[in-house]
Amino acid sequence: MTPAVSYVATNYSEKLCQATAAKLCNLSPFQFSRNFKKEHGLTFRNFVVRMRIERAAELMARSKVSVTYAAFMVGFNDLSYFARMFRKQLGVTPSNYRLANERGQMPSFPSH
């Protein structure tokens, strides 16, 4: 699964294709899907979303970029979806995350 994880880490801000990740691992899409979930505890899609959210959180923590800018920089095209996924991952909205970060009370990601 290492080639697939590298693919996501390198290209998370672009449109990612599970079939491409499967091909990089020399597996059929079905085999890849099953093996990826077994190894990472997440579907490929959920893994990509999690990585994007982590990168957006890092971006907002390190700089004063807007929530919108962070979302677009990591590959989200829909701000509503980004906000829902961010809240699902961290338990706070992106705006509240930013405020907590400014106060030194940054929430952390739950282990998966």
C-alpha positions in Angstrom: 0.0 0.0 0.0 3.0 2.3 0.3 2.8 3.4 -3.4 -0.8 4.4 -2.9 -0.1 6.3 0.3 2.8 8.1 -1.4 0.5 8.9 -4.3 -2.0 10.5 -2.0 0.6 12.4 0.0 2.1 13.8 -3.1 -1.1 14.6 -5.0 -3.7 15.2 -2.2 -4.6 18.7 -3.7 -5.5 17.2 -7.0 -8.3 14.9 -8.2 -7.3 11.4 -7.0 -8.4 8.1 -8.6 -8.6 4.9 -6.7 -8.0 2.9 -9.9 -4.7 4.8 -10.3 -3.7 3.9 -6.7 -4.6 0.3 -7.3 -2.5 0.2 -10.4 0.5 1.6 -8.5 0.1 -1.3 -6.1 -0.3 -3.8 -8.9 -3.7 -4.8 -7.6 -7.2 -5.0 -9.1 -9.5 -2.2 -7.8 -11.3 -4.8 -5.7 -8.2 -6.3 -4.2 -6.8 -2.8 -3.5 -10.0 -1.6 -1.8 -10.1 -4.6 0.5 -6.4 -4.5 1.3 -6.3 -0.7 1.8 -9.2 -0.8 4.3 -7.6 -3.8 6.1 -4.2 -2.0 6.4 -5.4 1.5 7.2 -8.8 1.0 8.8 -10.3 3.5 6.3 -11.5 3.3 2.7 -9.3 4.9 0.2 -11.7 7.9 -0.2 -11.9 8.4 3.6 -8.1 8.2 3.8 -7.8 11.0 1.1 -10.4 13.1 2.9 -8.6 12.7 6.2 -5.2 13.6 4.7 -6.7 16.7 3.1 -8.3 17.8 6.4 -5.0 17.2 8.2 -3.2 19.4 5.6 -5.8 22.1 5.8 -5.6 22.1 9.6 -1.8 22.4 9.4 -2.1 25.2 6.9 -4.5 27.1 9.1 -2.3 26.5 12.1 0.9 27.7 10.5 -0.4 30.8 8.7 -3.3 33.2 8.7 -4.8 31.9 5.5 -8.6 31.9 5.2 -10.7 28.7 5.7 -11.7 29.0 2.1 -8.1 29.3 0.8 -7.1 26.3 3.0 -10.0 24.2 1.6 -9.2 25.0 -2.0 -5.4 24.5 -1.5 -5.9 20.9 -0.3 -8.3 19.8 -3.0 -11.8 20.6 -1.7 -14.0 22.3 -4.3 -17.1 22.5 -2.0 -16.8 24.6 1.1 -19.9 23.0 2.7 -18.5 19.5 2.2 -15.1 20.7 3.6 -16.7 22.1 6.7 -18.8 18.9 7.3 -15.7 16.7 6.9 -13.5 19.0 9.0 -16.1 18.9 11.8 -16.5 15.1 11.5 -12.7 14.7 11.8 -11.9 17.2 14.5 -15.2 17.8 16.2 -15.1 21.6 15.5 -15.8 23.8 12.5 -12.8 25.1 10.6 -13.5 28.6 11.9 -13.6 27.4 15.5 -10.5 25.4 14.9 -8.8 28.6 13.8 -10.0 30.4 16.9 -8.8 27.6 19.2 -5.5 27.6 17.4 -5.0 31.3 18.0 -5.8 30.7 21.7 -3.4 27.7 21.9 -6.2 25.2 22.4 -5.9 23.3 19.2 -8.0 20.1 19.0 -6.1 17.0 17.8 -7.1 14.3 15.4 -8.4 11.1 16.9 -6.4 8.0 16.1 -7.8 5.8 13.4 
